[in-house]
Amino acid sequence: MLIENDKVKKINYQGLLTQALAGPEQGLKTMEIRLLTLPPGIESPVTEHFSEVVGVILRGTGRAILGKHHQEDLFPNTTLVIPAHVIHQVINTGAEDLVIVVARGMVPIPGD
């Protein structure tokens, strides 16, 4: 299966744009790939995942807040690795869109 990324539906979620490039809709059962675009000044929601998350920064600059006391600066050609169950948030601190390809494992959420 070949997916034309520019034809994948974009969803505006609290100011950031997200696209599910590969996931359950494409038949995947254990992982998901998303493209996130955060315009300047936008903050992602504070979230926690039940699996590891990996983000490859393609364009822009920002900051990742991991847990209560750890921060990482984000810039192109870097990869952010977030362990399972770590509360995190991404903030675009630059003047252009922050574009990140995100891969994460899909695991059942307890209680589902």
PyMOL CGO cylinders between C-alpha atoms (Angstrom):
from pymol import cmd
from pymol.cgo import CYLINDER

trace = [
    CYLINDER, 0.00, 0.00, 0.00, 1.29, 3.44, -0.91, 0.3, 1, 1, 1, 1, 1, 1,
    CYLINDER, 1.29, 3.44, -0.91, -0.14, 6.48, 0.86, 0.3, 1, 1, 1, 1, 1, 1,
    CYLINDER, -0.14, 6.48, 0.86, 0.04, 9.96, -0.64, 0.3, 1, 1, 1, 1, 1, 1,
    CYLINDER, 0.04, 9.96, -0.64, 0.64, 12.01, 2.50, 0.3, 1, 1, 1, 1, 1, 1,
    CYLINDER, 0.64, 12.01, 2.50, -0.70, 15.26, 1.08, 0.3, 1, 1, 1, 1, 1, 1,
    CYLINDER, -0.70, 15.26, 1.08, -4.07, 13.54, 0.54, 0.3, 1, 1, 1, 1, 1, 1,
    CYLINDER, -4.07, 13.54, 0.54, -4.40, 12.29, 4.14, 0.3, 1, 1, 1, 1, 1, 1,
    CYLINDER, -4.40, 12.29, 4.14, -7.04, 14.12, 6.16, 0.3, 1, 1, 1, 1, 1, 1,
    CYLINDER, -7.04, 14.12, 6.16, -5.66, 16.85, 8.45, 0.3, 1, 1, 1, 1, 1, 1,
    CYLINDER, -5.66, 16.85, 8.45, -7.30, 17.28, 11.84, 0.3, 1, 1, 1, 1, 1, 1,
    CYLINDER, -7.30, 17.28, 11.84, -6.96, 20.50, 13.81, 0.3, 1, 1, 1, 1, 1, 1,
    CYLINDER, -6.96, 20.50, 13.81, -6.56, 19.46, 17.45, 0.3, 1, 1, 1, 1, 1, 1,
    CYLINDER, -6.56, 19.46, 17.45, -6.26, 22.40, 19.83, 0.3, 1, 1, 1, 1, 1, 1,
    CYLINDER, -6.26, 22.40, 19.83, -4.28, 24.44, 17.30, 0.3, 1, 1, 1, 1, 1, 1,
    CYLINDER, -4.28, 24.44, 17.30, -1.95, 21.74, 16.03, 0.3, 1, 1, 1, 1, 1, 1,
    CYLINDER, -1.95, 21.74, 16.03, -2.51, 19.81, 12.82, 0.3, 1, 1, 1, 1, 1, 1,
    CYLINDER, -2.51, 19.81, 12.82, -2.27, 16.04, 12.92, 0.3, 1, 1, 1, 1, 1, 1,
    CYLINDER, -2.27, 16.04, 12.92, -2.38, 13.47, 10.15, 0.3, 1, 1, 1, 1, 1, 1,
    CYLINDER, -2.38, 13.47, 10.15, -2.57, 9.70, 10.67, 0.3, 1, 1, 1, 1, 1, 1,
    CYLINDER, -2.57, 9.70, 10.67, -0.21, 8.65, 7.88, 0.3, 1, 1, 1, 1, 1, 1,
    CYLINDER, -0.21, 8.65, 7.88, -0.31, 4.98, 8.84, 0.3, 1, 1, 1, 1, 1, 1,
    CYLINDER, -0.31, 4.98, 8.84, -2.35, 3.28, 11.55, 0.3, 1, 1, 1, 1, 1, 1,
    CYLINDER, -2.35, 3.28, 11.55, -5.55, 1.32, 12.10, 0.3, 1, 1, 1, 1, 1, 1,
    CYLINDER, -5.55, 1.32, 12.10, -7.28, 2.92, 9.10, 0.3, 1, 1, 1, 1, 1, 1,
    CYLINDER, -7.28, 2.92, 9.10, -4.51, 1.49, 6.90, 0.3, 1, 1, 1, 1, 1, 1,
    CYLINDER, -4.51, 1.49, 6.90, -4.66, -1.94, 8.56, 0.3, 1, 1, 1, 1, 1, 1,
    CYLINDER, -4.66, -1.94, 8.56, -1.85, -1.59, 11.11, 0.3, 1, 1, 1, 1, 1, 1,
    CYLINDER, -1.85, -1.59, 11.11, -2.43, -3.33, 14.42, 0.3, 1, 1, 1, 1, 1, 1,
    CYLINDER, -2.43, -3.33, 14.42, 0.65, -2.57, 16.55, 0.3, 1, 1, 1, 1, 1, 1,
    CYLINDER, 0.65, -2.57, 16.55, 1.94, 0.87, 15.54, 0.3, 1, 1, 1, 1, 1, 1,
    CYLINDER, 1.94, 0.87, 15.54, 0.94, 4.28, 14.25, 0.3, 1, 1, 1, 1, 1, 1,
    CYLINDER, 0.94, 4.28, 14.25, 2.77, 7.00, 12.30, 0.3, 1, 1, 1, 1, 1, 1,
    CYLINDER, 2.77, 7.00, 12.30, 1.54, 10.61, 12.51, 0.3, 1, 1, 1, 1, 1, 1,
    CYLINDER, 1.54, 10.61, 12.51, 2.66, 13.91, 11.09, 0.3, 1, 1, 1, 1, 1, 1,
    CYLINDER, 2.66, 13.91, 11.09, 2.28, 16.76, 13.58, 0.3, 1, 1, 1, 1, 1, 1,
    CYLINDER, 2.28, 16.76, 13.58, 2.49, 20.41, 12.57, 0.3, 1, 1, 1, 1, 1, 1,
    CYLINDER, 2.49, 20.41, 12.57, 2.54, 23.00, 15.35, 0.3, 1, 1, 1, 1, 1, 1,
    CYLINDER, 2.54, 23.00, 15.35, 2.30, 26.61, 14.16, 0.3, 1, 1, 1, 1, 1, 1,
    CYLINDER, 2.30, 26.61, 14.16, 4.42, 29.22, 15.99, 0.3, 1, 1, 1, 1, 1, 1,
    CYLINDER, 4.42, 29.22, 15.99, 3.43, 29.62, 19.64, 0.3, 1, 1, 1, 1, 1, 1,
    CYLINDER, 3.43, 29.62, 19.64, 1.23, 26.50, 19.73, 0.3, 1, 1, 1, 1, 1, 1,
    CYLINDER, 1.23, 26.50, 19.73, 1.54, 24.02, 22.61, 0.3, 1, 1, 1, 1, 1, 1,
    CYLINDER, 1.54, 24.02, 22.61, 0.43, 20.42, 22.33, 0.3, 1, 1, 1, 1, 1, 1,
    CYLINDER, 0.43, 20.42, 22.33, -1.89, 19.13, 25.03, 0.3, 1, 1, 1, 1, 1, 1,
    CYLINDER, -1.89, 19.13, 25.03, -0.14, 17.62, 28.06, 0.3, 1, 1, 1, 1, 1, 1,
    CYLINDER, -0.14, 17.62, 28.06, -0.44, 13.89, 27.48, 0.3, 1, 1, 1, 1, 1, 1,
    CYLINDER, -0.44, 13.89, 27.48, 0.76, 10.44, 28.46, 0.3, 1, 1, 1, 1, 1, 1,
    CYLINDER, 0.76, 10.44, 28.46, 0.93, 7.35, 26.25, 0.3, 1, 1, 1, 1, 1, 1,
    CYLINDER, 0.93, 7.35, 26.25, 0.91, 3.70, 27.26, 0.3, 1, 1, 1, 1, 1, 1,
    CYLINDER, 0.91, 3.70, 27.26, 3.68, 2.97, 24.75, 0.3, 1, 1, 1, 1, 1, 1,
    CYLINDER, 3.68, 2.97, 24.75, 6.98, 4.48, 23.71, 0.3, 1, 1, 1, 1, 1, 1,
    CYLINDER, 6.98, 4.48, 23.71, 6.82, 7.50, 21.40, 0.3, 1, 1, 1, 1, 1, 1,
    CYLINDER, 6.82, 7.50, 21.40, 9.51, 8.59, 18.95, 0.3, 1, 1, 1, 1, 1, 1,
    CYLINDER, 9.51, 8.59, 18.95, 9.44, 11.95, 17.20, 0.3, 1, 1, 1, 1, 1, 1,
    CYLINDER, 9.44, 11.95, 17.20, 11.71, 12.93, 14.31, 0.3, 1, 1, 1, 1, 1, 1,
    CYLINDER, 11.71, 12.93, 14.31, 11.92, 16.71, 13.99, 0.3, 1, 1, 1, 1, 1, 1,
    CYLINDER, 11.92, 16.71, 13.99, 11.84, 17.68, 10.32, 0.3, 1, 1, 1, 1, 1, 1,
    CYLINDER, 11.84, 17.68, 10.32, 11.48, 21.46, 10.51, 0.3, 1, 1, 1, 1, 1, 1,
    CYLINDER, 11.48, 21.46, 10.51, 11.24, 24.25, 13.05, 0.3, 1, 1, 1, 1, 1, 1,
    CYLINDER, 11.24, 24.25, 13.05, 12.31, 24.61, 16.66, 0.3, 1, 1, 1, 1, 1, 1,
    CYLINDER, 12.31, 24.61, 16.66, 10.64, 23.94, 19.96, 0.3, 1, 1, 1, 1, 1, 1,
    CYLINDER, 10.64, 23.94, 19.96, 10.83, 22.48, 23.41, 0.3, 1, 1, 1, 1, 1, 1,
    CYLINDER, 10.83, 22.48, 23.41, 9.68, 19.15, 24.82, 0.3, 1, 1, 1, 1, 1, 1,
    CYLINDER, 9.68, 19.15, 24.82, 8.72, 19.00, 28.48, 0.3, 1, 1, 1, 1, 1, 1,
    CYLINDER, 8.72, 19.00, 28.48, 9.14, 15.47, 29.84, 0.3, 1, 1, 1, 1, 1, 1,
    CYLINDER, 9.14, 15.47, 29.84, 7.83, 14.71, 33.30, 0.3, 1, 1, 1, 1, 1, 1,
    CYLINDER, 7.83, 14.71, 33.30, 8.07, 17.41, 35.95, 0.3, 1, 1, 1, 1, 1, 1,
    CYLINDER, 8.07, 17.41, 35.95, 11.74, 18.36, 35.68, 0.3, 1, 1, 1, 1, 1, 1,
    CYLINDER, 11.74, 18.36, 35.68, 13.18, 17.52, 32.25, 0.3, 1, 1, 1, 1, 1, 1,
    CYLINDER, 13.18, 17.52, 32.25, 13.18, 19.60, 29.04, 0.3, 1, 1, 1, 1, 1, 1,
    CYLINDER, 13.18, 19.60, 29.04, 14.76, 19.09, 25.64, 0.3, 1, 1, 1, 1, 1, 1,
    CYLINDER, 14.76, 19.09, 25.64, 15.28, 21.66, 22.89, 0.3, 1, 1, 1, 1, 1, 1,
    CYLINDER, 15.28, 21.66, 22.89, 13.95, 20.47, 19.54, 0.3, 1, 1, 1, 1, 1, 1,
    CYLINDER, 13.95, 20.47, 19.54, 15.50, 21.35, 16.18, 0.3, 1, 1, 1, 1, 1, 1,
    CYLINDER, 15.50, 21.35, 16.18, 15.73, 19.77, 12.71, 0.3, 1, 1, 1, 1, 1, 1,
    CYLINDER, 15.73, 19.77, 12.71, 17.54, 16.48, 12.25, 0.3, 1, 1, 1, 1, 1, 1,
    CYLINDER, 17.54, 16.48, 12.25, 17.02, 15.37, 15.86, 0.3, 1, 1, 1, 1, 1, 1,
    CYLINDER, 17.02, 15.37, 15.86, 14.97, 12.53, 17.33, 0.3, 1, 1, 1, 1, 1, 1,
    CYLINDER, 14.97, 12.53, 17.33, 13.02, 12.73, 20.57, 0.3, 1, 1, 1, 1, 1, 1,
    CYLINDER, 13.02, 12.73, 20.57, 12.49, 9.46, 22.45, 0.3, 1, 1, 1, 1, 1, 1,
    CYLINDER, 12.49, 9.46, 22.45, 9.75, 9.38, 25.09, 0.3, 1, 1, 1, 1, 1, 1,
    CYLINDER, 9.75, 9.38, 25.09, 9.41, 6.28, 27.30, 0.3, 1, 1, 1, 1, 1, 1,
    CYLINDER, 9.41, 6.28, 27.30, 5.98, 4.83, 27.99, 0.3, 1, 1, 1, 1, 1, 1,
    CYLINDER, 5.98, 4.83, 27.99, 3.98, 6.53, 30.76, 0.3, 1, 1, 1, 1, 1, 1,
    CYLINDER, 3.98, 6.53, 30.76, 5.99, 9.78, 30.73, 0.3, 1, 1, 1, 1, 1, 1,
    CYLINDER, 5.99, 9.78, 30.73, 3.77, 12.85, 30.82, 0.3, 1, 1, 1, 1, 1, 1,
    CYLINDER, 3.77, 12.85, 30.82, 4.90, 15.20, 28.07, 0.3, 1, 1, 1, 1, 1, 1,
    CYLINDER, 4.90, 15.20, 28.07, 4.16, 18.32, 26.06, 0.3, 1, 1, 1, 1, 1, 1,
    CYLINDER, 4.16, 18.32, 26.06, 5.69, 19.89, 22.94, 0.3, 1, 1, 1, 1, 1, 1,
    CYLINDER, 5.69, 19.89, 22.94, 5.84, 23.67, 22.43, 0.3, 1, 1, 1, 1, 1, 1,
    CYLINDER, 5.84, 23.67, 22.43, 6.74, 25.51, 19.24, 0.3, 1, 1, 1, 1, 1, 1,
    CYLINDER, 6.74, 25.51, 19.24, 9.16, 28.22, 20.36, 0.3, 1, 1, 1, 1, 1, 1,
    CYLINDER, 9.16, 28.22, 20.36, 10.20, 29.33, 16.88, 0.3, 1, 1, 1, 1, 1, 1,
    CYLINDER, 10.20, 29.33, 16.88, 8.93, 31.58, 14.10, 0.3, 1, 1, 1, 1, 1, 1,
    CYLINDER, 8.93, 31.58, 14.10, 8.01, 28.78, 11.66, 0.3, 1, 1, 1, 1, 1, 1,
    CYLINDER, 8.01, 28.78, 11.66, 5.94, 25.60, 11.83, 0.3, 1, 1, 1, 1, 1, 1,
    CYLINDER, 5.94, 25.60, 11.83, 7.39, 22.81, 13.97, 0.3, 1, 1, 1, 1, 1, 1,
    CYLINDER, 7.39, 22.81, 13.97, 6.96, 19.62, 11.92, 0.3, 1, 1, 1, 1, 1, 1,
    CYLINDER, 6.96, 19.62, 11.92, 7.45, 16.22, 13.55, 0.3, 1, 1, 1, 1, 1, 1,
    CYLINDER, 7.45, 16.22, 13.55, 6.96, 12.66, 12.31, 0.3, 1, 1, 1, 1, 1, 1,
    CYLINDER, 6.96, 12.66, 12.31, 5.76, 10.63, 15.30, 0.3, 1, 1, 1, 1, 1, 1,
    CYLINDER, 5.76, 10.63, 15.30, 5.86, 6.85, 15.65, 0.3, 1, 1, 1, 1, 1, 1,
    CYLINDER, 5.86, 6.85, 15.65, 4.23, 5.08, 18.55, 0.3, 1, 1, 1, 1, 1, 1,
    CYLINDER, 4.23, 5.08, 18.55, 3.24, 1.61, 19.51, 0.3, 1, 1, 1, 1, 1, 1,
    CYLINDER, 3.24, 1.61, 19.51, -0.46, 0.97, 19.86, 0.3, 1, 1, 1, 1, 1, 1,
    CYLINDER, -0.46, 0.97, 19.86, -1.29, -0.86, 23.04, 0.3, 1, 1, 1, 1, 1, 1,
    CYLINDER, -1.29, -0.86, 23.04, -4.68, -1.36, 24.63, 0.3, 1, 1, 1, 1, 1, 1,
    CYLINDER, -4.68, -1.36, 24.63, -5.53, 1.32, 27.17, 0.3, 1, 1, 1, 1, 1, 1,
    CYLINDER, -5.53, 1.32, 27.17, -6.36, -0.29, 30.52, 0.3, 1, 1, 1, 1, 1, 1,
    CYLINDER, -6.36, -0.29, 30.52, -10.13, -0.50, 30.89, 0.3, 1, 1, 1, 1, 1, 1,
    CYLINDER, -10.13, -0.50, 30.89, -10.81, -0.57, 27.13, 0.3, 1, 1, 1, 1, 1, 1,
]
cmd.load_cgo(trace, "trace")
